[in-house]
Amino acid sequence: MLAEKNPNFYINPVYPHSFPDPFVFKFRGEYFALCTDFARDGKVFPVLHSRDLVNWREIGGAMEKLNNDSPFYWAPEVFYHNGKFYLYYSVGNEAQMEIRVAVSTRPDGSFIDSGHRLTGEEFAIDAHVFEDTNGEHYLFYATDFLAHTHIGTGTVVDKLVDFFTLAGAPRPVTRARYDWQIYDPNRAEKGGVRWHTVEGPTVLKRKNVYYEMFSGGNWQNTTYGVSFAVTGDLNQTEEWSQFSDGEKVFPILRTIPDLIVGPGHNSVVRGLNNRELFCVYHRWTENGRVLAIDRMDFTGGNRMFIKGATHTPQLAPYQPGVSDFFDELSENRWQKIAGNWRASENELICENSENSQENSFGEVVCRQKTENFMCEISLRNLENSSGAFGVCLKNGSENILRFLLSPKNCAASVIWRENGIEQNESFSLPKDFDFSAFHLLRIEIDCRSVKIKLDENTIRVERMLEIAASQIALAAESSAAFSGFSLTEGFEELFETDHLPYKGWNKAAESGEIYVEDQILKIVSGNDAPTILSKKLQRNLENNYELTVNFCLSDSAENTGAFEFYPIFDEKKGANQSCSFSIQKESDKWFLLSKSVDAVEKTALPEQFSPQAFHQIRFIKLDEKIRIEFETQELCSIKAPANVGGIAFGVINAAVSFDMVRLTIFSN
């Protein structure tokens, strides 16, 4: 099945023209990509645009060339903050390169160099801005280490005092230490030394662990690829711990001889449903370095993987349950409750009078109903309006929780009910917070648990509710605009708290223990009866879905203890044994036993499976089948069960640890 003939699939490269060192970012639900080099219009850093990560159109160049004779413009990355886009890039003559920053109020171009050089090294490239959860910003970049044991390029980190100034105290993060990172064993332009290269940093944070992805080696060698390093302390003086040695543990994205050449210099972006992560990278073809994307994820245990590099048709990025760019105000998606609303230039605009009664809000409600969902929306006020604006979580006509931005008070507030009494908590915003600029609001609802993030880290709120919310509404006292709405059904449980009952989890058997410790769920069964943890869903799973589980069988390594998953579960009847999946040990090998309505299939787990390590397994329902994948490999496919109203995990004669359980419902 060819991807170009079926929108449910894509095939790499997604942009088969030269696009080296690609960086992709998401703004108002749409994607923008920039790359090294000159655009056709003579400007530097070609820009592409897409709404689906797969189909791209060329826009032009991001900025004018500097008023000097620098021939090389490399590795642009864009960071958005408070209405401005900051473009960090390398410029120079190849031997000497510096990192500079340009600024624009648009995501697609019109960047103007700020006049600031950030780095003092003779050679500095591949800038990457990372914002920590405390709101502090850091610049990761690559520079040369001539006195290191493995001479060559490595990565460093320095704190950003502001978006134009570094603290001036760069610390090594990842320097070469393995042979797979050799760029040239006798590099003439460097005096004939054995030269190593570690470059192209991009940083993610998950469950208090920092991951730096990087490219290593020479693209012309089969050892070239992308790996990562980790730390639990961003401010530590020691280098981060690297994952790949190139001999026993290979890079997680690498050259595949005769198929894929030189995949590297990656960035990471969320998919359409804001739940999936995609690794964006270039690879070499007859057209040069072209643009490719592949799924990636974390397994737990300080490990990640990339499901690639792929060259065959892949499932397109999962579509969310509701996606609206507000090309129009759709009555199929939205119910207008109060106020004057209209769609214009990809914004849903509320225009109420400033003289409206206090606490009288214009409101539109998303018609989608579910008690487990994740929503993203960009929002801003209009015409210096002082009225509050934000979102309401509802159950029928009742407001369960409101999150509002108040320009009048330069604050955000959360209003909810607790023990029958309305509670109101206010959060001060930075003095320079621009309410007229778009800000990203992310809301996750899991039964009676709600998490809210404003601009990822400006404000983070978590509340446990008396009543579960089932709908979300956009609201404004006076004039405000909303853009890039996305709602994805499902949930992601990282076990960062022990509030499992609020999230619908129940112990479904009397025996054994179930508890959360150090952000890990542990299920312990001490006899032949299973210990089961179940979660009932609001409605049966009828659409396609992906259930993802990160697990570790460390306490089961020497026995025949089993971990089971039941996709059909009823709190009164218990697990439906007619459809189950279990990981079991027989003799010296581990197997997945898949039991469906009409068949039983036994599949050997990959050789790299270790019961002492965390691994990821995925159950992907596509129409009538469930496809089962173990990290980067497909194991088998079975008939999908009907009437799935919940999920359950059982442990028999063992103790099993879970790092994550994620259910994503999609419409592909």
SULJO-V217688 format. One record per residue. NEAR is the number of other ideal C-beta (glycine too) atoms within 10 Angstrom. Layout:
NEAR / NEAR
This chain:
9 / 8 / 18 / 11 / 8 / 11 / 13 / 15 / 17 / 23 / 17 / 25 / 19 / 21 / 23 / 15 / 15 / 16 / 26 / 18 / 27 / 25 / 25 / 23 / 19 / 20 / 18 / 18 / 22 / 17 / 23 / 23 / 26 / 31 / 26 / 24 / 18 / 14 / 19 / 9 / 12 / 10 / 19 / 25 / 26 / 25 / 23 / 23 / 15 / 17 / 14 / 17 / 22 / 21 / 15 / 21 / 10 / 16 / 18 / 16 / 22 / 28 / 23 / 15 / 16 / 13 / 7 / 8 / 7 / 17 / 11 / 16 / 24 / 22 / 27 / 26 / 22 / 24 / 20 / 18 / 16 / 15 / 15 / 14 / 22 / 20 / 25 / 23 / 29 / 25 / 21 / 20 / 10 / 13 / 10 / 13 / 25 / 18 / 26 / 22 / 23 / 24 / 17 / 17 / 10 / 12 / 21 / 17 / 20 / 16 / 27 / 11 / 18 / 15 / 9 / 15 / 15 / 21 / 22 / 12 / 16 / 12 / 16 / 24 / 26 / 26 / 24 / 24 / 20 / 20 / 18 / 16 / 11 / 8 / 13 / 13 / 17 / 20 / 26 / 23 / 28 / 29 / 21 / 19 / 18 / 9 / 6 / 15 / 9 / 17 / 19 / 25 / 23 / 26 / 26 / 22 / 23 / 17 / 18 / 21 / 11 / 8 / 19 / 15 / 12 / 20 / 11 / 11 / 9 / 20 / 14 / 16 / 26 / 27 / 22 / 25 / 16 / 19 / 15 / 22 / 31 / 22 / 22 / 19 / 12 / 10 / 17 / 9 / 9 / 16 / 10 / 11 / 14 / 16 / 23 / 28 / 23 / 28 / 24 / 26 / 27 / 23 / 24 / 16 / 13 / 15 / 16 / 11 / 17 / 22 / 20 / 23 / 27 / 30 / 28 / 30 / 29 / 18 / 19 / 12 / 14 / 13 / 19 / 25 / 27 / 25 / 27 / 26 / 23 / 16 / 18 / 12 / 11 / 18 / 11 / 12 / 7 / 10 / 17 / 24 / 12 / 22 / 18 / 21 / 13 / 20 / 10 / 6 / 13 / 15 / 24 / 21 / 27 / 24 / 23 / 15 / 7 / 6 / 11 / 19 / 17 / 23 / 28 / 27 / 28 / 27 / 21 / 19 / 19 / 17 / 23 / 24 / 24 / 18 / 24 / 20 / 16 / 24 / 26 / 24 / 31 / 27 / 25 / 18 / 17 / 6 / 12 / 13 / 26 / 21 / 23 / 29 / 25 / 20 / 20 / 23 / 20 / 21 / 19 / 24 / 17 / 19 / 21 / 22 / 18 / 27 / 20 / 25 / 23 / 19 / 14 / 10 / 17 / 18 / 18 / 20 / 21 / 23 / 19 / 28 / 20 / 21 / 18 / 23 / 17 / 23 / 10 / 12 / 16 / 13 / 9 / 7 / 18 / 22 / 13 / 13 / 16 / 14 / 22 / 12 / 20 / 12 / 17 / 12 / 9 / 15 / 20 / 25 / 20 / 27 / 17 / 21 / 14 / 11 / 6 / 16 / 8 / 5 / 7 / 14 / 25 / 26 / 20 / 21 / 19 / 22 / 13 / 17 / 16 / 21 / 19 / 24 / 25 / 23 / 22 / 22 / 25 / 18 / 24 / 19 / 24 / 18 / 10 / 9 / 22 / 14 / 24 / 23 / 27 / 26 / 23 / 22 / 25 / 21 / 15 / 10 / 7 / 11 / 19 / 23 / 23 / 19 / 23 / 21 / 27 / 19 / 20 / 11 / 13 / 14 / 16 / 24 / 16 / 19 / 17 / 22 / 15 / 11 / 6 / 6 / 6 / 9 / 12 / 10 / 11 / 13 / 15 / 11 / 21 / 10 / 6 / 8 / 19 / 16 / 22 / 13 / 15 / 20 / 22 / 19 / 20 / 17 / 21 / 21 / 27 / 23 / 23 / 19 / 22 / 23 / 16 / 21 / 18 / 21 / 18 / 13 / 14 / 18 / 20 / 15 / 17 / 13 / 19 / 15 / 19 / 11 / 14 / 21 / 23 / 18 / 21 / 24 / 20 / 25 / 25 / 29 / 27 / 24 / 22 / 29 / 23 / 27 / 21 / 22 / 24 / 22 / 24 / 29 / 27 / 26 / 25 / 17 / 20 / 18 / 21 / 12 / 14 / 12 / 16 / 20 / 13 / 17 / 18 / 21 / 22 / 15 / 16 / 23 / 18 / 7 / 14 / 21 / 13 / 20 / 11 / 15 / 10 / 9 / 16 / 19 / 24 / 18 / 23 / 16 / 25 / 13 / 10 / 8 / 14 / 24 / 25 / 24 / 21 / 21 / 23 / 16 / 21 / 15 / 12 / 12 / 23 / 11 / 13 / 20 / 21 / 22 / 22 / 19 / 22 / 24 / 25 / 24 / 26 / 16 / 17 / 24 / 14 / 8 / 11 / 12 / 20 / 20 / 26 / 21 / 22 / 27 / 24 / 22 / 23 / 16 / 13 / 4 / 8 / 16 / 24 / 19 / 10 / 12 / 21 / 20 / 22 / 16 / 25 / 19 / 19 / 11 / 7 / 5 / 11 / 19 / 18 / 19 / 16 / 23 / 18 / 18 / 13 / 8 / 9 / 10 / 16 / 12 / 15 / 12 / 20 / 13 / 8 / 12 / 17 / 15 / 20 / 11 / 14 / 21 / 24 / 22 / 21 / 21 / 21 / 21 / 21 / 16 / 8 / 8 / 13 / 25 / 17 / 20 / 18 / 19 / 17 / 18 / 11 / 13 / 18 / 14 / 15 / 21 / 14 / 22 / 18 / 12 / 11 / 21 / 16 / 22 / 23 / 26 / 26 / 26 / 29 / 21 / 16 / 25 / 20 / 26 / 22 / 23 / 24 / 23 / 22 / 18 / 22 / 23 / 25 / 26 / 15 / 15
